[in-house]
Amino acid sequence: VKPPKYTEAPGFQFDLSVLCNDKRLTLNVANTHTYDDVALSINEYSRLDKSQAKALISALTREIALIEGPPGTGKTVVGIEIMKVLLAENNRANIGPILTICFTNHALDQFLEHLLDQNITKNIVRLGTRTKSERIKDFMLGKVSVKNSDIPFLMGALEDVENEVDEIKTSLKCHVTWNDVSEYLKDGYREFYNKFKIDSDDDEFFDEYDEIQYAKNYEKPNTDRPLDVLLRDYSIWRMSNEERQKLHNYWRAKLDEERLLNLQTVHEGIRQDLNDIYDEARRQILLNSDVIGMTTSGAAKFQNLIKYIDPKIIICEEAGEVLEAHILSALTPSTQHLILIGDHNQLRPHVATYSLSIESYKGENYQLDKSLFERLVDGKNTIRIEKTRLLTQRRMRKEISDLIRYTIYDDLEDGENTTEYPKIRGAQHNVYFIDHRNPEDKSNSDSAMQSHVNMFEVKMVVEMVKYFVKYGYTKPEDIAVLTPYLGQMIKIKEALSESFAVDIDERDAQDMDDVEEEKINTPKSLHQRVILRTVDNFQGEEANIVIISLVRNNSGNKYSSIGFLKSKNRSNVLLSRAREGMYLIGNSELMASKSEDMWATVVNILRQRNQVGPGMPIECKHHPNCKNIITKPGQFDEVCSPTGGCRSACDMPLSCGHLCTEECHFNNLDHIGVKCRKPCKKLHSECGHQCPKLCYKDCGNCNVPVGEIILPCGHTFHNAECWENKTKENIRCNTTIDIVLSDCGHPLPNIECWKVQSEMEFTCQFLNCGMRLECGHKCSNKCFKCQERSISQNSRYKNKIIERINHGKCRTKCNKLLYCGHMCEQSCHKGECRPCNGKCLVSCDHKTCSKDCLEPCAVCAKNCSWECKHRGKCELSCGIPCNRLPCNERCDKKAKCGHNCAGICGEICPTHCANANCVPKKINNQVSDIFNNIKFSKVDWNKEKMVALPCGHIYTMKSMDKLMGMKEYYEGSSEGGWISVKSFPTSTSIKKCPACQASIRDIRRYGRIIKKYTLETQNRKFMIKYDGELRKIAKRIIASFNEMKGGRNK
């Protein structure tokens, strides 16, 4: 293979000092004899090992260079160092930008970030938008700002077109005018145009007489023919309104369609002009850059752009995973240097059709998944190009690297750093194959990658992740879960998402979206993140611990298979991702029997090391003798502590010297927050008592009980503790005592002693003043309020009782009975009460007055309802004072309770009988005989008769007769009966209930008395109302008289 063409320039040498800390070192490409010596110098002065140094020399000196990098050998490191040399200032030979191609967006972002981290260049342009790196986003081509004076004009024109389109789409115009449609009809529908065109020679136009005759004979068309018929009939004046509307709507739609098509053409033209401006600007930016980064799919997508840039140097990472066509599409006639870095023993390019791949029998004839890298390495049916292999891996500990060393890479060496890895915490082995026979579950999908699920392995994986997290593996790069099948990955994700934030590759996420009906939910924002990948999407990445679910487990079936796990390439990737620990879950016999050239060797190595067994061998980090084999997922909770470790007591020494008694807890080795609950052994320095508290508590004061102590106030303090006996003066005595307030003389009970001892000031907050005011009411203000008002009127009041002189205005309600029967609602006042604002109280059996109280109301003219079998019926109107005699006989009816009614004949029966057991307690305690002061319950109701007032109070008939003044209206007595009616007294007064002061109304027995006062009240209301009216009239007369008199004087 010849050197790159640009290196053939006379005197050209690569300056390698950028690799060797500026130590002078050059590479003469033309002198092949110096290559080995230069490689040794690079190995000595740079960070590259021998094989990496040789690979770098090979890459710089061959126009097509192949660098094979087994897992963990630093392929990316070599690629970065190559870029460092090519971009060194002394090596720039007018070669233009370097095109860097990576298989994935993640790998591309990492590669470009390395260029930034090592200050190789910042003149980077990234093509494509699917970057997740915040740093690389600033270097995306879309972020470029383009300056061109035509852009504002074109953007304005674009906006005008879009506005016109929106106007057409949202227009509410319901008809078109002749100006709108005439040109359209003239060009496309000439016959219709001629019919519309008014012409003096047109046969369809008549003179005035003809028009009149036509109008008389006109018959309105009512046809409704389809549109296709109308378009062939040009007799528009003989069409019905519905048919004309169809034509109108059709032509309007056609006009809008034509306008939209024209606007679309204009819009596309403007957009193309803008794209041309932006494309040209992008091309100039790309031409002036040092590095252009893109993915392999981007290389195919931006093929025309690559041809325009015409890169001379192309570097491709993970070339063994890139389709041959993608590499070829990036090559141009000007390409002088192609560097392919990859590993053909790892994953091949992905093809959508399995039958076209090498692994299928039919695909052997096509080999579409064979990369250019592999084709050039093998040399089958093509030119074979010598490759350079990297030999030292720095990722895997020896237990892991042996698995691929004895199957694929026989010359692979381990870096010194791999010998320094710590043992995996909580596990008996760093590498282990959990061998089980739990059969796989068939999923509903037909796809090879999605058709296999093993729920036992799903549960086992989740519990193992939880277990390792408890042992401190909490960094994002600590744990990765791999599986070959997408169906298994979906199930594992669902289970892990309940406890962790699951990190999924964008390619796996896209595949999952395609499989599941609903879109994959975004990861939960949990503290602990766990990487989950299918094997095919984890090449180039690594983790400290890798848990692998192999899924396939159908050994009892004659059609048993391990599917594409038989692929040596895929198995290579699967076994080479772990740095410190790797745990496989599957059927070891099935794997070995179906893959003799790969898995048989792997299983045999593991068996020789005693690293194959029926369960996960775990051990406690702090209790090495506590070992278990976990064969079922549920056993983790049984034998492991929720906080990491085993179920034994911790027994590690605490800061106090005691041993920790809590359950083993690996996640808190410093015992932060752990409380020692053993008894404290410290002695108090002053008293010598031993601290009785638990160890984790502060000793503080000595709490040893000393019994009763006497406080300075003389009271006894019970259940005292040692520290309280030493500070008696500071103890608050809570014994309650009664005191007399010095300011007002009121007693204040139940005051805690310590408040008195501390001379706390007390205010009489809870007692009313209670002094008798001039109006006769007692002062209802708080005592201290009256004191505050009176302080200024008291001299030398200190330590003496303040004489309460100023009480302010009396706030007690007046409650005087007005002539109308209402109570005065004003606060206490002098003079007459204000007119009543209530509603009229006048009522009878026939109606209730609804007027305001001050308005006089009409007398009820209906017959009076008072009658009984002994005294007959009152013959007067209802509103006139009764003229019949009251009956003193007992009512012969029954009460609701069944007892005899205790009321009076002819009266409305009381709501209660006379039995003390039937009436409420408050009525039993009411004084019913007001003159003898006898309560309801003590009255002999067999002798006495009952009168129930509307207010609810109950009295004896004799008490009420005396209260109402019956002897002023009738001859006779309550005992002997009433024998005749007297003349009305000259004056009457309203009668009140002795208990509540409510006016007495609506008692038939006292109708003569109550109605007499009601008539007088109505007369008084009448006089008051019309006296006021007369006063108003008098004022108007005087005003009119004065007005007339003034007019005469003028």
TIGUGU-104291 format. One record per residue (C-alpha): x, y, z. Coordinates in steps of 0.25 Angstrom, whole numbers, padded with zeros to 4 digits, always signed. Last residue first. Layout:
REM TIGUGU-104291
XYZ ...
END
This chain:
REM TIGUGU-104291
-0374+0370+0177 -0382+0371+0190 -0393+0362+0184 -0383+0351+0180 -0377+0350+0194 -0391+0348+0200 -0394+0337+0190 -0381+0330+0194 -0383+0332+0209 -0397+0326+0207 -0391+0314+0199 -0381+0311+0210 -0391+0312+0221 -0400+0303+0213 -0388+0293+0211 -0385+0293+0226 -0399+0291+0230 -0400+0279+0220 -0387+0273+0226 -0393+0275+0240 -0406+0268+0236 -0398+0256+0231 -0391+0255+0244 -0404+0255+0252 -0409+0245+0242 -0398+0235+0246 -0398+0238+0261 -0413+0238+0262 -0415+0225+0254 -0404+0218+0262 -0411+0222+0275 -0425+0218+0270 -0418+0204+0266 -0412+0203+0280 -0426+0206+0287 -0432+0196+0278 -0421+0186+0282 -0423+0189+0297 -0438+0186+0296 -0435+0173+0288 -0426+0168+0299 -0436+0171+0310 -0448+0165+0304 -0440+0154+0297 -0435+0149+0311 -0441+0135+0310 -0438+0135+0295 -0422+0136+0297 -0416+0142+0284 -0407+0152+0291 -0398+0154+0304 -0387+0163+0301 -0373+0157+0304 -0367+0160+0317 -0359+0147+0317 -0364+0141+0331 -0375+0150+0336 -0382+0149+0322 -0386+0164+0319 -0400+0171+0319 -0402+0184+0311 -0408+0195+0318 -0422+0200+0319 -0429+0213+0323 -0444+0217+0325 -0448+0203+0329 -0458+0196+0320 -0472+0194+0326 -0474+0181+0333 -0478+0168+0328 -0486+0158+0337 -0486+0145+0345 -0471+0140+0345 -0469+0128+0352 -0468+0124+0367 -0453+0121+0368 -0448+0130+0357 -0457+0142+0362 -0470+0149+0359 -0473+0162+0351 -0464+0164+0339 -0455+0174+0332 -0447+0180+0344 -0449+0167+0351 -0441+0160+0340 -0428+0168+0343 -0419+0161+0334 -0409+0156+0345 -0421+0152+0354 -0427+0144+0343 -0413+0138+0339 -0410+0134+0353 -0424+0127+0355 -0423+0120+0342 -0409+0114+0345 -0397+0118+0337 -0390+0112+0325 -0378+0119+0317 -0377+0116+0303 -0377+0130+0297 -0391+0127+0291 -0396+0126+0306 -0401+0113+0311 -0412+0114+0322 -0414+0102+0331 -0425+0098+0341 -0423+0096+0355 -0430+0085+0364 -0424+0072+0357 -0413+0081+0353 -0407+0081+0367 -0395+0090+0364 -0382+0084+0369 -0376+0081+0355 -0380+0094+0350 -0373+0102+0361 -0380+0109+0372 -0377+0124+0375 -0391+0126+0382 -0394+0138+0373 -0386+0133+0361 -0393+0119+0361 -0386+0114+0348 -0371+0115+0353 -0363+0108+0343 -0355+0096+0347 -0364+0085+0341 -0364+0094+0328 -0349+0093+0327 -0349+0078+0329 -0358+0076+0317 -0372+0071+0319 -0378+0057+0319 -0372+0052+0332 -0378+0064+0340 -0392+0060+0335 -0400+0073+0333 -0401+0071+0318 -0393+0078+0308 -0396+0086+0295 -0407+0094+0302 -0421+0092+0297 -0427+0104+0290 -0438+0110+0299 -0453+0107+0299 -0452+0099+0313 -0439+0102+0320 -0426+0094+0319 -0422+0082+0327 -0424+0072+0315 -0426+0058+0320 -0414+0048+0317 -0412+0041+0304 -0399+0047+0300 -0405+0056+0289 -0414+0062+0300 -0429+0057+0302 -0441+0067+0302 -0450+0070+0314 -0445+0084+0316 -0447+0088+0330 -0459+0098+0334 -0456+0113+0337 -0463+0118+0325 -0461+0133+0322 -0474+0142+0320 -0478+0147+0306 -0476+0161+0302 -0463+0160+0294 -0455+0172+0290 -0457+0175+0275 -0447+0170+0265 -0453+0156+0263 -0467+0162+0261 -0477+0160+0272 -0486+0148+0275 -0477+0141+0285 -0482+0127+0286 -0488+0119+0297 -0484+0119+0312 -0484+0104+0315 -0483+0097+0302 -0471+0106+0298 -0469+0118+0288 -0458+0128+0284 -0456+0128+0269 -0461+0143+0267 -0469+0145+0254 -0461+0152+0243 -0459+0167+0243 -0444+0167+0246 -0440+0181+0250 -0432+0189+0239 -0417+0192+0242 -0410+0205+0246 -0396+0206+0241 -0385+0208+0251 -0383+0192+0252 -0380+0190+0238 -0391+0183+0231 -0392+0168+0230 -0405+0166+0239 -0408+0152+0242 -0421+0145+0238 -0433+0138+0242 -0430+0132+0256 -0425+0145+0260 -0413+0154+0258 -0407+0168+0262 -0392+0167+0264 -0389+0178+0253 -0375+0176+0248 -0363+0183+0254 -0357+0197+0253 -0363+0203+0266 -0363+0218+0268 -0351+0222+0277 -0351+0220+0292 -0355+0232+0300 -0344+0239+0309 -0330+0234+0312 -0323+0222+0306 -0319+0208+0308 -0316+0201+0294 -0328+0201+0285 -0336+0189+0282 -0348+0194+0290 -0357+0181+0292 -0370+0180+0283 -0384+0180+0289 -0389+0192+0281 -0388+0201+0294 -0374+0198+0295 -0368+0189+0305 -0354+0194+0310 -0343+0185+0306 -0332+0196+0306 -0321+0187+0302 -0309+0188+0311 -0297+0196+0305 -0296+0207+0316 -0287+0218+0310 -0274+0219+0317 -0271+0214+0330 -0263+0225+0336 -0263+0224+0351 -0256+0211+0355 -0248+0215+0368 -0235+0209+0366 -0231+0200+0378 -0217+0204+0383 -0203+0199+0380 -0202+0212+0371 -0215+0220+0371 -0208+0233+0375 -0219+0241+0369 -0231+0235+0361 -0238+0243+0350 -0227+0239+0340 -0228+0224+0344 -0243+0224+0341 -0243+0220+0327 -0232+0209+0329 -0240+0204+0341 -0253+0203+0333 -0245+0195+0323 -0239+0186+0333 -0252+0182+0339 -0258+0177+0326 -0270+0185+0322 -0284+0180+0326 -0287+0191+0335 -0300+0187+0343 -0313+0194+0339 -0320+0205+0347 -0318+0216+0337 -0308+0223+0347 -0299+0210+0346 -0298+0199+0356 -0284+0193+0357 -0282+0179+0351 -0268+0182+0345 -0268+0169+0337 -0258+0158+0341 -0248+0151+0332 -0237+0161+0329 -0234+0167+0342 -0220+0170+0339 -0208+0163+0346 -0194+0168+0347 -0184+0157+0349 -0176+0159+0362 -0167+0147+0359 -0172+0140+0372 -0187+0143+0367 -0184+0136+0354 -0176+0125+0361 -0189+0122+0369 -0198+0118+0358 -0211+0126+0359 -0223+0118+0362 -0233+0129+0366 -0233+0144+0363 -0241+0151+0374 -0246+0165+0370 -0241+0177+0378 -0239+0186+0366 -0225+0190+0365 -0219+0181+0376 -0224+0168+0370 -0227+0158+0381 -0220+0145+0380 -0223+0130+0380 -0212+0120+0379 -0208+0109+0369 -0195+0101+0371 -0187+0101+0359 -0174+0105+0366 -0164+0109+0355 -0150+0104+0358 -0139+0113+0357 -0137+0116+0371 -0136+0101+0374 -0124+0099+0365 -0116+0088+0372 -0128+0080+0376 -0133+0081+0361 -0120+0074+0356 -0123+0062+0365 -0137+0060+0360 -0150+0064+0368 -0162+0055+0369 -0170+0065+0377 -0167+0080+0379 -0173+0085+0393 -0177+0099+0395 -0169+0109+0404 -0166+0119+0393 -0152+0116+0393 -0155+0102+0389 -0155+0090+0398 -0151+0077+0392 -0158+0063+0390 -0151+0051+0384 -0136+0050+0380 -0138+0044+0366 -0125+0042+0357 -0127+0052+0345 -0113+0057+0345 -0113+0069+0335 -0107+0066+0321 -0103+0052+0318 -0105+0054+0303 -0113+0042+0297 -0106+0032+0289 -0101+0023+0301 -0115+0022+0307 -0118+0029+0319 -0116+0026+0334 -0103+0034+0335 -0096+0029+0348 -0097+0038+0360 -0084+0045+0364 -0091+0058+0369 -0082+0068+0362 -0075+0060+0351 -0086+0052+0346 -0082+0038+0343 -0081+0032+0329 -0085+0017+0326 -0097+0020+0317 -0106+0008+0315 -0106+0002+0301 -0115+0008+0290 -0104+0013+0281 -0111+0022+0271 -0106+0021+0256 -0108+0034+0249 -0095+0033+0242 -0089+0019+0244 -0077+0022+0236 -0080+0009+0228 -0094+0013+0224 -0097+0006+0212 -0091-0007+0217 -0102-0009+0228 -0101-0022+0236 -0113-0022+0246 -0112-0012+0257 -0104-0016+0270 -0092-0007+0267 -0081-0010+0277 -0078+0000+0288 -0066+0009+0288 -0073+0022+0287 -0069+0024+0273 -0075+0011+0269 -0068-0002+0268 -0073-0012+0257 -0082-0023+0262 -0092-0021+0250 -0102-0032+0255 -0104-0043+0245 -0115-0042+0234 -0105-0040+0223 -0099-0028+0216 -0106-0016+0209 -0117-0007+0215 -0129-0016+0213 -0120-0027+0219 -0118-0040+0211 -0123-0054+0214 -0138-0054+0212 -0138-0042+0203 -0128-0048+0193 -0136-0061+0194 -0147-0056+0186 -0139-0056+0173 -0137-0071+0174 -0124-0079+0174 -0116-0070+0183 -0104-0077+0188 -0100-0072+0202 -0088-0068+0210 -0087-0062+0224 -0073-0066+0228 -0067-0054+0221 -0075-0045+0231 -0071-0030+0227 -0073-0032+0212 -0084-0042+0213 -0084-0053+0203 -0091-0056+0190 -0091-0068+0181 -0102-0066+0170 -0109-0079+0167 -0108-0092+0161 -0093-0092+0158 -0082-0089+0149 -0069-0081+0153 -0062-0093+0159 -0049-0088+0151 -0049-0101+0142 -0064-0099+0140 -0062-0085+0136 -0052-0089+0125 -0061-0100+0120 -0072-0090+0119 -0064-0081+0111 -0058-0092+0102 -0072-0098+0099 -0077-0084+0097 -0068-0081+0085 -0064-0092+0075 -0074-0102+0081 -0086-0093+0080 -0099-0100+0082 -0095-0111+0092 -0087-0100+0100 -0099-0090+0101 -0109-0102+0104 -0100-0107+0115 -0098-0094+0121 -0113-0090+0122 -0114-0075+0126 -0110-0064+0135 -0096-0058+0133 -0089-0049+0143 -0077-0041+0140 -0068-0033+0150 -0057-0023+0149 -0057-0016+0135 -0068-0023+0128 -0072-0021+0113 -0064-0032+0107 -0073-0044+0108 -0085-0039+0101 -0076-0032+0090 -0069-0046+0087 -0083-0053+0088 -0088-0044+0076 -0076-0047+0068 -0076-0062+0070 -0090-0063+0066 -0097-0074+0073 -0104-0064+0082 -0112-0062+0068 -0122-0073+0073 -0118-0081+0085 -0126-0093+0080 -0134-0104+0084 -0142-0111+0073 -0142-0125+0081 -0148-0117+0093 -0143-0121+0107 -0131-0111+0105 -0141-0099+0104 -0134-0088+0112 -0130-0076+0103 -0130-0063+0112 -0115-0060+0112 -0117-0049+0123 -0104-0042+0125 -0100-0034+0137 -0088-0025+0135 -0081-0019+0147 -0070-0008+0145 -0077-0003+0132 -0073-0002+0117 -0076+0004+0104 -0070+0002+0090 -0081-0008+0086 -0093-0006+0095 -0104-0005+0084 -0103-0020+0079 -0103-0025+0093 -0117-0020+0096 -0115-0009+0106 -0119-0005+0121 -0110+0005+0129 -0115+0007+0143 -0118+0021+0149 -0120+0023+0164 -0126+0036+0169 -0139+0035+0162 -0144+0044+0151 -0153+0033+0144 -0148+0030+0130 -0157+0035+0119 -0169+0026+0115 -0167+0017+0103 -0178+0020+0093 -0190+0012+0093 -0193+0000+0084 -0179-0006+0087 -0170-0012+0077 -0167+0000+0069 -0165+0009+0081 -0156-0002+0087 -0147-0001+0074 -0146+0014+0076 -0142+0012+0090 -0132+0002+0087 -0126+0012+0077 -0126+0023+0087 -0119+0015+0097 -0126+0013+0110 -0123+0018+0124 -0133+0013+0134 -0136+0022+0146 -0137+0012+0157 -0147+0005+0166 -0160+0002+0159 -0153+0005+0146 -0145-0008+0148 -0157-0017+0145 -0162-0010+0133 -0148-0009+0127 -0145-0024+0130 -0158-0027+0122 -0154-0018+0110 -0140-0023+0110 -0145-0038+0109 -0153-0034+0097 -0141-0027+0091 -0133-0039+0092 -0117-0041+0093 -0117-0036+0108 -0109-0026+0115 -0110-0020+0129 -0099-0009+0132 -0095-0006+0146 -0084+0004+0151 -0084+0014+0140 -0096+0022+0146 -0089+0022+0160 -0097+0015+0171 -0089+0002+0173 -0089+0004+0188 -0092-0010+0193 -0107-0007+0193 -0106-0004+0178 -0100-0018+0177 -0112-0025+0183 -0122-0016+0176 -0116-0020+0162 -0116-0034+0166 -0131-0034+0170 -0134-0028+0156 -0126-0038+0149 -0132-0049+0156 -0146-0044+0153 -0143-0043+0138 -0136-0056+0138 -0148-0064+0143 -0157-0056+0133 -0149-0062+0121 -0153-0055+0108 -0151-0058+0094 -0157-0053+0081 -0152-0039+0080 -0138-0041+0073 -0144-0051+0064 -0156-0043+0061 -0169-0051+0061 -0174-0044+0074 -0184-0050+0084 -0174-0055+0094 -0170-0069+0097 -0166-0070+0112 -0152-0077+0114 -0151-0089+0122 -0144-0089+0136 -0133-0098+0135 -0122-0090+0143 -0107-0088+0142 -0102-0075+0148 -0089-0073+0141 -0079-0065+0150 -0068-0055+0149 -0063-0047+0161 -0066-0058+0170 -0071-0059+0185 -0079-0046+0183 -0083-0035+0193 -0072-0026+0188 -0066-0029+0175 -0051-0031+0177 -0043-0018+0175 -0036-0016+0161 -0021-0014+0162 -0017-0025+0152 -0025-0018+0141 -0016-0006+0142 -0004-0014+0138 -0010-0016+0124 -0014-0030+0119 -0009-0036+0106 -0017-0041+0095 -0008-0051+0086 -0019-0062+0085 -0030-0052+0082 -0042-0061+0078 -0046-0072+0088 -0034-0073+0098 -0033-0058+0099 -0048-0056+0099 -0051-0063+0112 -0037-0060+0117 -0041-0045+0117 -0051-0047+0128 -0043-0054+0139 -0031-0045+0135 -0038-0032+0139 -0044-0025+0127 -0042-0011+0122 -0027-0008+0119 -0025-0017+0107 -0011-0018+0101 -0010-0024+0086 -0014-0014+0076 -0014-0020+0063 -0009-0014+0050 -0015-0019+0037 -0009-0023+0024 -0018-0021+0012 -0024-0033+0004 -0029-0029-0009 -0043-0035-0013 -0050-0049-0014 -0046-0052+0000 -0035-0042+0005 -0039-0045+0019 -0035-0032+0025 -0040-0024+0013 -0054-0030+0014 -0054-0029+0029 -0051-0013+0028 -0061-0012+0016 -0072-0018+0025 -0079-0031+0023 -0093-0029+0026 -0097-0030+0011 -0091-0044+0010 -0098-0047-0002 -0095-0062-0005 -0093-0066+0009 -0107-0059+0012 -0114-0072+0007 -0108-0080+0019 -0111-0069+0029 -0100-0063+0038 -0094-0056+0026 -0106-0047+0025 -0116-0045+0014 -0126-0055+0020 -0126-0047+0032 -0133-0035+0025 -0131-0022+0032 -0116-0022+0031 -0107-0018+0043 -0092-0016+0041 -0084-0027+0048 -0082-0027+0063 -0068-0031+0068 -0057-0040+0061 -0056-0029+0050 -0050-0020+0060 -0049-0005+0057 -0041+0007+0052 -0041+0010+0037 -0032+0021+0032 -0034+0026+0018 -0024+0036+0012 -0024+0042-0002 -0039+0045-0005 -0039+0054-0017 -0048+0045-0025 -0058+0044-0014 -0060+0034-0003 -0072+0036+0007 -0082+0027-0001 -0071+0016-0001 -0071+0016+0014 -0087+0016+0015 -0087+0005+0005 -0078-0004+0013 -0087-0004+0024 -0081+0001+0037 -0079-0009+0049 -0064-0013+0046 -0061+0002+0044 -0063+0005+0059 -0057+0018+0056 -0055+0024+0042 -0044+0034+0038 -0045+0041+0025 -0034+0050+0019 -0034+0057+0006 -0048+0063+0008 -0056+0067-0005 -0064+0078+0001 -0074+0077-0011 -0074+0062-0011 -0077+0062+0004 -0089+0071+0002 -0094+0062-0009 -0093+0050+0000 -0100+0057+0012 -0109+0045+0015 -0099+0034+0013 -0089+0040+0022 -0100+0044+0032 -0103+0029+0033 -0089+0027+0036 -0089+0037+0047 -0083+0051+0045 -0071+0060+0049 -0064+0070+0040 -0051+0074+0046 -0042+0086+0043 -0052+0095+0037 -0051+0105+0026 -0057+0097+0015 -0069+0093+0025 -0072+0108+0028 -0071+0111+0013 -0080+0100+0010 -0090+0104+0021 -0091+0118+0015 -0093+0112+0001 -0104+0104+0007 -0110+0115+0014 -0111+0124+0002 -0116+0113-0007 -0126+0109+0004 -0132+0123+0004 -0133+0123-0012 -0140+0110-0011 -0150+0115-0001 -0153+0127-0010 -0155+0117-0021 -0164+0108-0013 -0172+0119-0008 -0175+0124-0022 -0179+0111-0027 -0188+0109-0015 -0194+0123-0018 -0197+0119-0032 -0203+0106-0027 -0211+0113-0016 -0217+0123-0027 -0221+0112-0036 -0228+0104-0024 -0235+0117-0020 -0240+0120-0034 -0245+0105-0035 -0252+0106-0022 -0259+0119-0026 -0263+0112-0040 -0269+0100-0033 -0276+0109-0022 -0282+0118-0033 -0286+0106-0042 -0293+0099-0030 -0300+0112-0026 -0305+0114-0041 -0311+0100-0039 -0318+0103-0026 -0324+0116-0032 -0330+0109-0044 -0324+0109-0057 -0331+0116-0069 -0322+0128-0070 -0309+0120-0069 -0313+0112-0082 -0298+0107-0084 -0301+0093-0081 -0289+0084-0081 -0284+0089-0068 -0298+0087-0062 -0298+0072-0065 -0285+0070-0058 -0290+0078-0046 -0303+0069-0044 -0317+0075-0047 -0326+0081-0037 -0338+0087-0045 -0347+0097-0039 -0347+0107-0051 -0356+0120-0048 -0367+0121-0059 -0366+0134-0066 -0379+0138-0075 -0381+0152-0069 -0366+0155-0068 -0364+0151-0082 -0376+0160-0086 -0370+0171-0079 -0356+0169-0085 -0362+0168-0098 -0369+0181-0097 -0356+0188-0092 -0347+0182-0103 -0341+0168-0102 -0327+0162-0098 -0325+0147-0100 -0322+0149-0115 -0309+0157-0111 -0306+0168-0121 -0305+0178-0110 -0295+0170-0103 -0295+0167-0088 -0284+0156-0085 -0290+0145-0076 -0294+0136-0088 -0281+0138-0095 -0273+0135-0082 -0281+0122-0080 -0277+0118-0095 -0262+0122-0092 -0260+0113-0080 -0245+0112-0078 -0239+0125-0083 -0251+0134-0082 -0256+0128-0070 -0244+0130-0062 -0243+0145-0068 -0257+0147-0063 -0256+0141-0049 -0251+0151-0040 -0256+0163-0047 -0270+0157-0048 -0270+0156-0033 -0268+0143-0025 -0277+0139-0013 -0277+0134+0001 -0265+0141+0006 -0261+0136+0020 -0247+0135+0016 -0239+0125+0025 -0232+0117+0015 -0230+0129+0005 -0225+0138+0016 -0215+0127+0021 -0209+0126+0007 -0208+0141+0006 -0201+0141+0019 -0191+0130+0015 -0188+0138+0002 -0185+0150+0010 -0176+0143+0020 -0168+0137+0009 -0166+0151+0003 -0161+0156+0016 -0152+0145+0018 -0146+0147+0004 -0144+0162+0007 -0137+0159+0021 -0128+0148+0014 -0123+0157+0003 -0113+0164+0011 -0106+0152+0015 -0100+0148+0028 -0102+0133+0033 -0101+0129+0047 -0096+0115+0049 -0104+0107+0060 -0110+0097+0050 -0095+0093+0046 -0094+0087+0060 -0082+0092+0068 -0090+0098+0080 -0097+0085+0082 -0084+0078+0084 -0083+0083+0098 -0097+0080+0102 -0095+0066+0098 -0108+0058+0094 -0105+0059+0079 -0116+0056+0069 -0116+0068+0060 -0107+0064+0049 -0093+0069+0044 -0083+0074+0054 -0073+0085+0051 -0060+0086+0058 -0050+0098+0059 -0048+0095+0073 -0035+0088+0071 -0025+0078+0078 -0028+0085+0092 -0028+0071+0099 -0042+0072+0104 -0047+0078+0091 -0042+0067+0082 -0047+0057+0093 -0061+0063+0092 -0061+0061+0077 -0058+0046+0079 -0069+0045+0090 -0079+0052+0082 -0076+0042+0070 -0077+0030+0079 -0091+0035+0084 -0096+0038+0071 -0093+0024+0066 -0084+0018+0055 -0074+0029+0055 -0068+0037+0043 -0058+0047+0044 -0055+0056+0031 -0042+0064+0032 -0044+0078+0027 -0034+0083+0016 -0021+0076+0012 -0013+0089+0010 -0001+0082+0017 -0004+0084+0031 +0007+0076+0038 +0015+0087+0045 +0002+0092+0052 -0002+0079+0057 -0016+0075+0052 -0011+0062+0046 -0002+0058+0058 -0014+0061+0068 -0024+0054+0059 -0015+0041+0060 -0014+0043+0075 -0029+0043+0075 -0031+0031+0067 -0021+0023+0075 -0028+0027+0088 -0041+0023+0081 -0036+0009+0078 -0031+0007+0092 -0029-0008+0094 -0042-0010+0102 -0048-0020+0092 -0039-0024+0081 -0034-0012+0072 -0031-0015+0058 -0025-0003+0051 -0026-0003+0036 -0019+0008+0027 -0022+0011+0013 -0013+0022+0008 -0002+0016+0017 +0009+0024+0025 +0001+0031+0036 -0008+0019+0039 +0004+0010+0040 +0012+0019+0049 -0001+0020+0058 -0003+0005+0058 +0012+0003+0062 +0010+0013+0074 -0002+0006+0078 +0005-0007+0078 +0016-0002+0086 +0008+0006+0096 +0003+0020+0095 +0004+0030+0106 +0016+0037+0099 +0031+0038+0101 +0036+0023+0101 +0025+0017+0092 +0027+0029+0082 +0042+0026+0082 +0040+0012+0080 +0030+0015+0068 +0040+0024+0062 +0051+0013+0063 +0041+0003+0056 +0037+0013+0045 +0052+0017+0042 +0054+0007+0031 +0041+0012+0023 +0048+0025+0019 +0038+0032+0010 +0029+0035+0021 +0039+0042+0029 +0034+0043+0043 +0039+0054+0053 +0042+0055+0067 +0046+0067+0075 +0041+0066+0090 +0029+0075+0090 +0022+0066+0101 +0024+0054+0092 +0011+0053+0084 +0011+0068+0079 +0026+0065+0076 +0022+0056+0065 +0024+0065+0053 +0021+0057+0040 +0031+0060+0029 +0029+0066+0015 +0043+0069+0009 +0037+0068-0005 +0022+0065-0005 +0019+0050-0005 +0012+0052+0008 +0000+0058+0001 -0002+0045-0007 -0004+0036+0005 +0007+0025+0005 +0006+0013-0004 +0000+0000+0000 
END
